[in-house]
Amino acid sequence: MLRVTDAIVVHDRELEEQFVRASGPGGQNVNKVTTAVELRFDIGRSSLPADMKERLTKLGGKRVTAGGVLLIDSREHRTQSQNREAARARLLVLLQQAARRPKTRRATRPRAGAREKRLASKKMRSAVKAQRGRGGQGED
């Protein structure tokens, strides 16, 4: 069971784990033991709120299949249990990010003083640049 927030919990029955052989260094251990973990989480059928499902699908990016299944692959450790924990930790981080509602942006206007200051600096800069072209000094 993964506790995302106080109100949101993902049960183990919603997770599907498949163990496969890992690639890379490790000698005979790699060839004999299935240590890598593929963790599958079906976003559509999960018990998450609808808005959180949408955010999780966006956060998942390429890891979300066409069927709406989030696939997390972990093969960084030599033991199955460590890879399993690493995959679950990465899923938990994604779920916690998806649980946060983005703040709604409220339109604001710049104050009159700030506007005047910006325009004054633009005029000053314009005057500096205008003086550069005049006089013809130093041009041969």
Buried (B, 14 or more C-beta within 10 A) or exposed (E): EBEBEEEBEBEEEBBEBEBEEBEEEEEEEBEEBEBBBBBBBBBEEBEBEEEBBEBBBEBBEEBBEEEBBBBBBBBEBBEBEBBBBBBBEBBBEBBBEBBEEEEEEEEEEEEEEEEEEEEEEEEEEEEEEEEEEEEEEEEE
